[in-house]
Amino acid sequence: MAYAMNRRRSIQALAFGALLLAHPLAPWAQAQDATDAASKMLVAASPLGDRVLGQADAPVVMVEYASATCPHCAEFHEKVLPLIKAEYIDTGKVRFIFREFPLDKLAMGAFMLARCVPDDKYFPTIDMMFRRQETWKKSSNPADELFRIMQLSGMDRPAFEACLKRAELSKAIFEASKKAAEDFGIKGTPAIFVNGQMIDGHKEMTEVKAAIDAAIKKHE
């Protein structure tokens, strides 16, 4: 699980919109161009391959960057995302893209393990990790607690240990999160975007619902 996350560098990364300050258009046009460009970059598939819920032709694309050890991310996945899934994702209105943004070594290890299960078990594994976050994150032996979760996904001990030794996987996750920080100005998690617009929506369904409804109305 060799990995070193330079959080300071990601926090100091330039926001994407800053790259367009010298654009000759009027300020409102600059903002619109920045939003459109960011939206296109956001929906472009990650080199890792995206983990997605919902239909490909949904009018609204929601992207979440999360850390497995982030309590606010766990709160969002436990309290808000199930409501979004029932009302918007399952009804074809929203396509949800989840992307790993580990803020520490433990989060990196958890995400590596989730990447080592079959695609159809990825979200159930992530959900279980968030639901049991307090248990494994605060354990004196988090590896053992994570292994118990991975057993539910069908992973045995040799596969568990082999997954955590995949240096190329940890490097790929790190590089993807570093690029996201640089491209989109991500400073913390969860970082949630609705059609390219970052929103503060991890606490209340009403905030997310308002952003999604506005995006749907704009699309109509």
Secondary structure, DSSP 8 states (H G I E B T S, - for coil): ------HHHHHT---GGGGGTT-SS-HHHHHHHHHHHHHHHHHS--TT--EEES-TT-SEEEEEEE-TT-HHHHHIIIIIHHHHIIIIITTTSEEEEEEE---SHHHHHHHHHHHTS-GGGHHHHHHHHHHTHHHHHSSSSHHHHHHHHHHHTT--HHHHHHHHT-HHHHHHHHHHHHHHHHHH---SS-EEEETTEEE--SS-HHHHHHHHHHHHHHH-
